[in-house]
Amino acid sequence: MNKYVLILAGGNGTRLWPISIERKPKQFLKLYGNEIMINETIQRVKKIFSYENIFIIVNEKQIELANKYIDVNIPRQNIISEPETKNTAICIFYATLKIKKMKGDGVITVLSSDHYIERNDKLLQNIEDGIRLAINTNSLVTIGIQPSYPATGFGYIKYCTDLKNNCNTVIEFKEKPSYEMAVRYLQSNEYVWNSGMFIWQERTILEEFKKYMANIYNERQKIYNAINTKDEKEVIKDIYNHIQPISIDKGILEKAYDIKMIKASFEWLDIGTINDYFKIYPKDNNGNTIIGDLTISERISNTNILNKSDELLVTIGIKDVNIIKDNNVCVICNKENVIDLQQVISDLKKDNKYKSYL
């Protein structure tokens, strides 16, 4: 059976602002290596998937960046653009039909472009195991991450062991929990983090759309007929206009009955927030991470500093703080208040004078 990978790369990266901005979101940045995050993901999986079978979906606003920066070995017709960001359900549906029409039936591995992975050999083994499982059982397959602390920023998956298929069966998906609930999940040993990595046959996921997301599934023929024609862009835009944003998790996975889970044997980090970004880098003896030459710090602890400006930054006697100077913006916030950046961004969008900073 043909094997394809779909890399989701259409987000705006606002949770990583001001490092990530609208005109160059995080998936187009070199955050932890020598390549932009999309290309890091491509390099990670090219041992399993040929370049011709690697597909990437981006926002229409990002297509120029995509064509410029994405690995030249990726056929440009494999870069799919959606007219706007409407979460993952509709973009996965559209991309699935696009792959089906361009390449035929097969099994699709869905990955995000903003993950940091260590032990790549283990990731590839998990993906290959997941592909076999998806083919042999006709199930939806996800990769779960063994929790290492009571995270409140990740979704969780409750599971039980499936001895027959040498894997695990998903009992239910859980939303991002409170700290108290996350502690209970961790202590129970019955939960893993939801990595957002999925593997399924095309026909299997389309059947699930038919069962649980009929409003999207009913557009299948219209979309399929328009793909690779002069009408495709207009047809897709029209459909996106009346589709409500919803994730594949809420739209299908929380409702489906037959989902298998493989426990990840690699180290994983979703670089979703400023706090997550700094976890990649080493800390000094006082728990500080400092990136940037023009920085002088005295008596600081548990503090993250990124200074990409050409101005000197001096910090004295602070703790538990993030300081970011990038893209002509300076953000200073307590680590626990990082989530509040979303409201700040929302407020800034209401005034045109701040547009260039977003």
ABEGO torsion letter per residue (X at the ends): XBBBBBBBAABAGAAAOAABBAABBAAABBAABABBAAAAAAAAAAAABBAAABBBBBBAAAAAAAAAABBAABBAAABBBBABBAEAAAAAAAAAAAAAAAAEBEBBBBBBAABBBBGAAAAAAAAAAAAAAAAAAGBBBBBBBBBABBBAABBBBBBBBBAAAGBBBBABBBBBBBAAAAAAAAAAGABBBBAGBBBBBAAAAAAAAAAABAAAAAAAAAAAAABGBAAAAAAAAAAAAABBBBBAAAAAAAABABBBBBBBABBBBBBABAAAAAAABBBBAAGBBBBEABBBBBGBBGBBBBBABABBBBBBGBBGBBBBBBGGBBBBBBAAAAAAAAAAAAAAAABAAAAAAX
